[in-house]
Amino acid sequence: MIENRVKIYSNNDFHSVHLLKALLADEGISCIILNQKDSAYQMIGEEELYINREDVIQSLEVLRKFESESETSSD
């Protein structure tokens, strides 16, 4: 399942990971989320977003735009 995929993003904020997944899906990029959060302590751990290797370049463009917009909105 993850063998042919590359981790492109991880965060402990559920909403950020799922928003980026939706943005990637809008671009036709298939991705999966791997939940690495502790089941007893939800504040510990992150969710990781994986994409297919062949989508790395296109995904990095989406990721750069996502991160720049996130920085702008948090200021």
N, C-alpha and C positions, 0 to 999 in steps of 0.2 A: 504494500500500500504506500509506504513512504520511500521505498527504495529509489524510485525514479523522480523523487521530488526534492526541492530545495527549500529550506526555511528562509522566508523572506522578511518575516516580521514576527515579533513577540511582544507582548505587553500584558500587564496584570489588569488592565482595564477592558472588561468584556465588550463594552460598546465600541471602543476604538478598533478592536480586532474584527468585529462583525461589520463595522462600517467599511473598513478597508476591503473585506471579503466581498461586500456588495459592489464596491467601486470596481474591483477586479472583474467580477462577474459581468458588469455592464460593458466591459471591454472584451468580453468573450474569453476570459482567462479562468480556467478551472482551478479551484483551490480547495484545500481542506484545513480544518482547524483541529489541532491536537490540544486537548485540555490537560495542562500539567499542574493544575491547582490541587492543593491538598484537599481531600474530601472533608476533613474535620476542621481545617482552618482555611477558609476561602480567601483570606488575605495573603496567603503564602502560595507562591507559584505564579505561573503565567499561562496564557494561551498562545500557541504558536501557529502561524499561518504558513502553509506549505503550498508551493506551486510546481507545475511540471517544469523540468529543466529547459525545455524549448521556449518557455514563456518568460525567461528571466529578464531579458532586455526590455520587453514591453512592460513587465511588472514593475521594474525599477523606475520607469517613467511615471507610472501611476503612484508609486510609493513616494517619490520625491514631491509630487504635487500634493499628495495627502499630508505629508509631514510639514510642508511649507504652509499649508492652510491651517493645520493644527497649531503651529507656532503663532500664526497671525491671530487666530481666535483666542488664544490663551493670554495674549498680551493685554 
